[in-house]
Amino acid sequence: MKKNNLPIKFFQKRNEVDERYTEGGGSDIPPKWVLQGEELKAHSNELIQNFKIAESQLEGKLNKYKNVPTVIKAKVNTDALAKSHRSEITQLFTGKKIEKTIGLNEEYDLLIRVDSVTDLKEISKKLDSFKKNAKAVSAVENIEAFKPKIKEPENFPKKDGRLILKVKLFNYNDTHINKITESIFLELLSSNEHLQLKKIVNYSQTLKIYEVTTDSALSIDTISDFNAIQSIEPMPMYEVTEDSFFSDLDIEFPEPNKDSDYPIVGILDSGIAPIFELRSWIKGSHSSVPANLINRGHGTFVGGIVAFSDLLEGQVFTGLDGCYLYEAIVIPDKTKDSISEADLIANIREVIEKNKNVIKIWNMSLGTNEEVSDFSDFGIGLDSIQDDNEVLIIKSAGNCNNFEIGKPVSKIARGAESIRAITVGSIAHSQNAGDLVKLNHPSPFSRVGPGPSFIIKPELVHYGGNSGVKNGKAVPNGVQSFGPDGTCRKAVGTSFSTPRVSAIIANLNHKLREDFDPVLLKALILHTAKYPEGIEMEINDKVNQMGFGLPTLADDILYNDPSEITLILREGLNKGEFIEILDFPYPESLIDDQGYFTGQIILTVVNSPIVDGEQGPEYCQSNIDVKFGTYDQKTFRDTTKPIIKNEIGREGGQNLLNSSIFSKKKPIEQLKTFSNSEKMLLQYGNKFYPNKKYAIDLSELTSKNKEKYVQSPKKWYLKIEGLYRDAIEKKAEATRIDLNQEFCMILTIRDPLKKALVYEEVSALLDNGNFIHRDIKLRQAIDARVEVEV
C-alpha cells in the first residue's frame, strides 16, 4: 500500500446511541459573596444613594426625549459574573417580565434600558427590598447613569475642512423603539446647520453606524446628550502602505493551461495591474473607487503572491503553479484620497455580495495601525459579511514598526480579531546579516495576540519577510512579487504572508467535492498546521505570536498514511443536548508490550459561535467543550430521579486532554520533533474560544498516570457539549428560536513508530460499531470555467 494516499474520513454520531441530554445541577446554598444582616443593609443604602444621583440625571433626559429610553450601567462583582448568577442580577432591573439588559461594556458593566421615570422608581423599590433581593443587591457594586464615549475633537480626522464622526446609537433590542429613536436622531441632525449625515452603514444586522461630518466642534455637544448615543468617536480611516524595492529576479511565469482547472481568490485591495505576468489570471474586476484615485501597487504585489508564491521564492510554500484572481478595488490611493471605515465596510460587502456564489475565499491584506483592545465594529462588520454571504476572509494581522526603536511589538490591528476570518502573521523567510530574527521565527514587524477575551489570534503564520535596523530605520529583507509596472520587487509585511495562506485554503477548497463549508476549511487548516523547524519557544509565546503555526499543503491535509487516521465529525448541537460516544474506536494495535495504550492524538474543534456585538467582551455567546479519554465501564443510571435524564453513564473516566497528568520533563530525543512542531496542551478553561487544538503523545504521561488511565482494557470516550451565555439564552427565549451550535471536530490518531496499521483497524472498528462513515469527497481533474460578476 502506498503511503499518504488514504483519504481522511467523515463519521457521524449514532442517533440515540450517542445523543445525551444536559442534566440539571447546582446548589441552593448562596455563594460566599452574598451579604447578610447589617452588611447587606448598608450596601443596599449605598446603592440607593448612588441610584438617586443617577435618577436625578436621567429624569430630565427622559422628559426631554419622551419616546427614547435612556441607559444605566451596573458594575457587577467579578465573583458574580458567572452565568448561573446573571439572571437574578438582571431581574433587579427588569419590570413586567420584559428583559431590559441590552449589553455589556468592556469593563463587564451591565447596560440596562430605562424606558420611563416609572422604571426608575421600580428599580429603587427593588434596591430597598434588599432581603428579598439579597443575591442581586450583593452582586452589584455600583449603579450610575451611562455616559457616552465621546472623544476630543482634535482626534477626529478631517476631509474638506470638516470633522468626520463615527456615531453609534444603542440597540434597545426592540425594533419599534429603535425606529422611533433613529427618526428622532435624524431630525436632531437635520435641525443643526453644522451637522451633516454623510451615510448610514449596516455593519451587521444589529450594528448600524452613522457617518456624520461637522464644520464646528461645538456642534457635537448638541447631539451628545441624546439618550440613545452610545459613542461619538473619530471615524477610523484606512490606507495601504507602499514600501517596496526592486529585485533582479528573472523567471518565466506561465499562463493558465486550458486543460487545467485552478482555484480562485478574491483580492480585496487597491487593484491588480494587468501586467503581462498576471493579466491572463485575472478573471474579473469590480471597483468601488473612481479611476483617477486608483493605485494598483499594493494589490498587484498581493495578487502576484497568491498566483505565483512558489515560483517567486523558488520553494514549495503553497503547492500551486497558478491561481485565478478577482480584482476587488475597495481602497483608494492614499496620496489622493482617504477612505473611512464605514465606506470600506460598504465596499467590501458590495463586491462580496455580487460574487458570493462563485468566489468563496477572499484575501484582505488591509488594515489600520490601531491596536485592537476589544471586539471592534470593523471586526463585527467583517463577521457579518462572511455570515451573510457564506465566504471566508483571510485577514492580515497587521504590521508594527516598534522594532525600529527597540520596543515590543503591538497587538493585532483593528479588524484582525474577526471571529469568522482566519488571521495571518508573518515569519522570516531567511536571515541576512543584520536581520533581527532567525529563519522561521516571527518577523520583527508582525503584530501578535492574543485577541480580545484572549482568543487565539493570529491563527496562522507564513513567510512575509525579515528586517534589520540601521540608524533607527528598518532595513527590510523582503519577499518577492511584482510592481504595477511588471518589474519584480521585494517588500515585507503581513500583507504578503497572508496571500500564501489564501492560496493554500483556496487550493484546499478547490480539491474538495463537498458543499462549501468555512468551518470545515478552518478546522482542516488549523488541525494540520505545525510550528516550523527551529522554533523552541514556550507554548504560550508560540500561540500568541504564531497561533497554531504554519499551514500544511492541501494534499498533505487530505490524505493519511497507513499508520494514522483522521476522522471528521461535522455536526450541530441543540441547546440541552450533548454528544457522548462511549465506545470510541481506539485501535488495540497501539497497545504496547506492557499493556499500555500508546499513540499520538491530535484533536481540533472549530465552532461557529453565536455572536452579539452588544455584549462587549462576551461577543462570543456560545462555545463548544470537548473531552477525549478513557474510562473503566458503562453504568446504568436511574432515570426516575428528577435530575437524571441519561440512562447510560461511565465510571472511572479521565479526560486525557489535560496538561496536569503529563510529565513536565523535557521530551526524549525521539519526541523532540513532535514536541517542538505539534505538541499543544493549552488549558482553555471556561473561556469561549472559537478554535481549540490539543496534541498529545501518550508516552509522555507520568508513570503513575499511565497505570491509572491508559492501561488495557480501558475503554475510550468522546464527549462534546455546547455552552451558551445568559444573554443569548434570554434573547432566544424572547424571540422563540432554538439555539444550535455548529462545529467541526477533527481527530487524528497516529502511531509515531509508523508500524501499526491504524487506518485499516479504525475503519474496521467504525464498521463494527455501526458508525456511518465515508471518505472525504475529492474533485477529479476537470475543467470548470470560472464566471464572475464584472
C-alpha positions, 0 to 999 in steps of 0.5 A, a space after each residue: 500500500 502506498 503511503 499518504 494516499 488514504 483519504 481522511 474520513 467523515 463519521 457521524 454520531 449514532 442517533 440515540 446511541 450517542 445523543 445525551 441530554 444536559 442534566 440539571 445541577 447546582 446548589 441552593 446554598 448562596 455563594 460566599 459573596 452574598 451579604 447578610 444582616 447589617 452588611 447587606 443593609 448598608 450596601 443596599 443604602 449605598 446603592 440607593 444613594 448612588 441610584 438617586 444621583 443617577 435618577 436625578 440625571 436621567 429624569 430630565 433626559 427622559 422628559 426631554 426625549 419622551 419616546 427614547 429610553 435612556 441607559 444605566 450601567 451596573 458594575 457587577 462583582 467579578 465573583 458574580 459574573 458567572 452565568 448561573 448568577 446573571 439572571 437574578 442580577 438582571 431581574 433587579 432591573 427588569 419590570 413586567 417580565 420584559 428583559 431590559 439588559 441590552 449589553 455589556 461594556 468592556 469593563 463587564 458593566 451591565 447596560 440596562 434600558 430605562 424606558 420611563 421615570 416609572 422604571 426608575 422608581 421600580 428599580 429603587 423599590 427593588 434596591 430597598 427590598 434588599 432581603 428579598 433581593 439579597 443575591 442581586 443587591 450583593 452582586 452589584 457594586 455600583 449603579 450610575 447613569 451611562 455616559 457616552 464615549 465621546 472623544 476630543 475633537 482634535 482626534 477626529 480626522 478631517 476631509 474638506 475642512 470638516 470633522 468626520 464622526 463615527 456615531 453609534 446609537 444603542 440597540 434597545 433590542 426592540 425594533 419599534 423603539 429603535 425606529 422611533 429613536 433613529 427618526 428622532 436622531 435624524 431630525 436632531 441632525 437635520 435641525 443643526 446647520 453644522 451637522 451633516 449625515 454623510 451615510 448610514 452603514 449596516 455593519 451587521 444586522 444589529 450594528 448600524 453606524 452613522 457617518 456624520 461630518 461637522 464644520 464646528 466642534 461645538 456642534 457635537 455637544 448638541 447631539 451628545 446628550 441624546 439618550 440613545 448615543 452610545 459613542 461619538 468617536 473619530 471615524 477610523 480611516 484606512 490606507 495601504 502602505 507602499 514600501 517596496 524595492 526592486 529585485 533582479 529576479 528573472 523567471 518565466 511565469 506561465 499562463 493558465 493551461 486550458 486543460 487545467 482547472 485552478 482555484 480562485 481568490 478574491 483580492 480585496 485591495 487597491 487593484 491588480 495591474 494587468 501586467 503581462 505576468 498576471 493579466 491572463 489570471 485575472 478573471 474579473 474586476 469590480 471597483 468601488 473607487 473612481 479611476 483617477 484615485 486608483 493605485 494598483 501597487 499594493 494589490 498587484 504585489 498581493 495578487 502576484 503572491 497568491 498566483 505565483 508564491 512558489 515560483 517567486 521564492 523558488 520553494 514549495 510554500 503553497 503547492 500551486 503553479 497558478 491561481 485565478 484572481 478577482 480584482 476587488 478595488 475597495 481602497 483608494 490611493 492614499 496620496 489622493 484620497 482617504 477612505 473611512 471605515 464605514 465606506 470600506 465596510 460598504 465596499 467590501 460587502 458590495 463586491 462580496 455580495 455580487 460574487 458570493 456564489 462563485 468566489 468563496 475565499 477572499 484575501 484582505 491584506 488591509 488594515 489600520 495601525 490601531 491596536 485592537 483592545 476589544 471586539 471592534 465594529 470593523 471586526 463585527 462588520 467583517 463577521 457579518 459579511 462572511 455570515 451573510 454571504 457564506 465566504 471566508 476572509 483571510 485577514 492580515 494581522 497587521 504590521 508594527 514598526 516598534 522594532 525600529 526603536 527597540 520596543 515590543 511589538 503591538 497587538 493585532 490591528 483593528 479588524 484582525 480579531 474577526 471571529 469568522 476570518 482566519 488571521 495571518 502573521 508573518 515569519 522570516 523567510 531567511 536571515 541576512 546579516 543584520 536581520 533581527 530574527 532567525 529563519 522561521 521565527 516571527 518577523 520583527 514587524 508582525 503584530 501578535 495576540 492574543 485577541 480580545 477575551 484572549 482568543 487565539 489570534 493570529 491563527 496562522 503564520 507564513 513567510 512575509 519577510 525579515 528586517 534589520 535596523 540601521 540608524 533607527 530605520 528598518 532595513 527590510 529583507 523582503 519577499 518577492 512579487 511584482 510592481 504595477 509596472 511588471 518589474 519584480 520587487 521585494 517588500 515585507 509585511 503581513 500583507 504578503 504572508 497572508 496571500 500564501 495562506 489564501 492560496 493554500 485554503 483556496 487550493 484546499 477548497 478547490 480539491 474538495 467535492 463537498 458543499 462549501 463549508 468555512 468551518 470545515 476549511 478552518 478546522 482542516 487548516 488549523 488541525 494540520 498546521 505545525 510550528 516550523 523547524 527551529 522554533 523552541 519557544 514556550 507554548 504560550 509565546 508560540 500561540 500568541 505570536 504564531 497561533 497554531 503555526 504554519 499551514 500544511 499543503 492541501 494534499 498533505 491535509 487530505 490524505 493519511 498514511 497507513 499508520 494514522 487516521 483522521 476522522 471528521 465529525 461535522 455536526 450541530 448541537 441543540 441547546 440541552 443536548 450533548 454528544 457522548 460516544 462511549 465506545 470510541 474506536 481506539 485501535 488495540 494495535 497501539 497497545 504496547 508490550 506492557 499493556 499500555 495504550 500508546 499513540 499520538 492524538 491530535 484533536 481540533 474543534 472549530 465552532 461557529 459561535 453565536 455572536 452579539 456585538 452588544 455584549 462587549 467582551 462576551 461577543 462570543 455567546 456560545 462555545 463548544 467543550 470537548 473531552 477525549 479519554 478513557 474510562 473503566 465501564 458503562 453504568 446504568 443510571 436511574 432515570 426516575 430521579 428528577 435530575 437524571 435524564 441519561 440512562 447510560 453513564 461511565 465510571 472511572 473516566 479521565 479526560 486525557 486532554 489535560 496538561 496536569 497528568 503529563 510529565 513536565 520533563 523535557 521530551 526524549 530525543 525521539 519526541 523532540 520533533 513532535 514536541 517542538 512542531 505539534 505538541 499543544 496542551 493549552 488549558 482553555 478553561 471556561 473561556 469561549 474560544 472559537 478554535 481549540 487544538 490539543 496534541 498529545 503523545 501518550 508516552 509522555 504521561 507520568 508513570 503513575 498516570 499511565 497505570 491509572 488511565 491508559 492501561 488495557 482494557 480501558 475503554 475510550 470516550 468522546 464527549 462534546 457539549 455546547 455552552 451558551 451565555 445568559 444573554 443569548 439564552 434570554 434573547 432566544 427565549 424572547 424571540 422563540 428560536 432554538 439555539 444550535 451550535 455548529 462545529 467541526 471536530 477533527 481527530 487524528 490518531 497516529 502511531 509515531 513508530 509508523 508500524 501499526 496499521 491504524 487506518 485499516 483497524 479504525 475503519 474496521 472498528 467504525 464498521 463494527 460499531 455501526 458508525 456511518 462513515 465515508 471518505 472525504 469527497 475529492 474533485 477529479 481533474 476537470 475543467 470548470 470555467 470560472 464566471 464572475 460578476 464584472 
